[in-house]
Amino acid sequence: MGMTNKQFQGFVRLSIAQMKSALDKTPDNEELKELLNIFQSMLEDGN
C-alpha cells in the first residue's frame, strides 16, 4: 500500500516544520540545513 501525492506532501511539510524547529535550537547544524534543503526541493518538485 503506497501513499497518495497529498499524503506524501503532508509528510514532507510535517518533516520540514520539525527540521525548522530543530534549527531554531541549533542554528549551526549544517547537516540539518542540508536535509531541510533536500526536503524543500522535494516539495517544490512535487508541485
C-alpha atoms as a printed R data frame, in Angstrom:
   type eleno elety resid chain resno      x      y      z
1  ATOM     1    CA   MET     A     1  0.000  0.000  0.000
2  ATOM     2    CA   GLY     A     2  1.500  3.307 -1.081
3  ATOM     3    CA   MET     A     3  0.984  6.934 -0.243
4  ATOM     4    CA   THR     A     4 -1.001  9.364 -2.299
5  ATOM     5    CA   ASN     A     5  0.736 12.507 -3.525
6  ATOM     6    CA   LYS     A     6 -1.246 14.552 -0.996
7  ATOM     7    CA   GLN     A     7 -0.201 12.259  1.876
8  ATOM     8    CA   PHE     A     8  3.432 12.426  0.781
9  ATOM     9    CA   GLN     A     9  3.350 16.219  0.613
10 ATOM    10    CA   GLY     A    10  1.814 16.290  4.105
11 ATOM    11    CA   PHE     A    11  4.621 14.097  5.403
12 ATOM    12    CA   VAL     A    12  7.237 16.339  3.788
13 ATOM    13    CA   ARG     A    13  5.609 19.506  5.197
14 ATOM    14    CA   LEU     A    14  5.483 17.986  8.691
15 ATOM    15    CA   SER     A    15  9.133 16.968  8.400
16 ATOM    16    CA   ILE     A    16 10.116 20.459  7.246
17 ATOM    17    CA   ALA     A    17  8.303 22.029 10.197
18 ATOM    18    CA   GLN     A    18 10.159 19.740 12.616
19 ATOM    19    CA   MET     A    19 13.508 20.488 10.984
20 ATOM    20    CA   LYS     A    20 12.892 24.235 11.200
21 ATOM    21    CA   SER     A    21 12.017 23.851 14.874
22 ATOM    22    CA   ALA     A    22 15.222 21.901 15.468
23 ATOM    23    CA   LEU     A    23 17.238 24.555 13.604
24 ATOM    24    CA   ASP     A    24 15.817 27.214 15.918
25 ATOM    25    CA   LYS     A    25 17.506 25.325 18.767
26 ATOM    26    CA   THR     A    26 20.750 24.529 16.925
27 ATOM    27    CA   PRO     A    27 21.125 27.017 14.048
28 ATOM    28    CA   ASP     A    28 24.699 25.935 13.267
29 ATOM    29    CA   ASN     A    29 23.759 22.343 12.368
30 ATOM    30    CA   GLU     A    30 24.923 22.169  8.749
31 ATOM    31    CA   GLU     A    31 23.726 18.593  8.206
32 ATOM    32    CA   LEU     A    32 20.213 19.536  9.272
33 ATOM    33    CA   LYS     A    33 20.282 22.572  6.963
34 ATOM    34    CA   GLU     A    34 21.275 20.303  4.074
35 ATOM    35    CA   LEU     A    35 18.458 17.875  4.888
36 ATOM    36    CA   LEU     A    36 15.979 20.752  5.072
37 ATOM    37    CA   ASN     A    37 17.092 21.964  1.631
38 ATOM    38    CA   ILE     A    38 16.591 18.466  0.214
39 ATOM    39    CA   PHE     A    39 13.089 18.183  1.678
40 ATOM    40    CA   GLN     A    40 12.127 21.658  0.456
41 ATOM    41    CA   SER     A    41 13.248 20.793 -3.069
42 ATOM    42    CA   MET     A    42 11.254 17.543 -2.886
43 ATOM    43    CA   LEU     A    43  8.172 19.585 -2.071
44 ATOM    44    CA   GLU     A    44  8.865 22.063 -4.891
45 ATOM    45    CA   ASP     A    45  9.421 19.244 -7.397
46 ATOM    46    CA   GLY     A    46  6.077 17.731 -6.460
47 ATOM    47    CA   ASN     A    47  4.116 20.862 -7.462
